Amino acid sequence: MCFAIDGVDLTPTKSVSRVSPSTKSKEGACILCAEYILDSNFCQRLFTGLAKSPACMNVEILVGAKLERESCSSGIICKNCVRSNENIVKKVLGIRKQFALSKERLAVDCGIESVKRQSKDSSDQSRSKRALVFSETIDSAQPIPF
């Protein structure tokens, strides 16, 4: 059933946009800023042979996803994005390192060591403290310890 008012279709529709770059455009656009790079001196490849470049690893750290050669919308990154990503990754790694160091320092200075009871194995025949306390006979003249 289709509804139309004054020639305008009111049927709900769904549109899906998909990036499917051609091989030529895939090699010419930066994966982050989507700017076309005409001079190859102003870009870096994300994949060199079978390995990922350091620029690719930095992008993976920042976007939180694994990049694969087959699924990437572009195989290059411009020098400006490489430089800004390197700076951000250095800052993030510095903050992570500082957090780990401060966590260790706080544990040493203010830490409380907690000890948890371990379960006894069945071969241990020793009696528990509770069993020992209740099995002792208490003299009526002595006060009951609390």
Secondary structure, DSSP 8 states (H G I E B T S, - for coil): ---EETTEE-------------HHHHTTBBTTT--B--SGGGEEESEETTEE-HHHHHHHHHHTS---TTT-S-SEEEHHHHHHHHHHHHHHHHHHHHHHHHHHHHHHHH-----------TT-----HHHHHHHS---TTS----
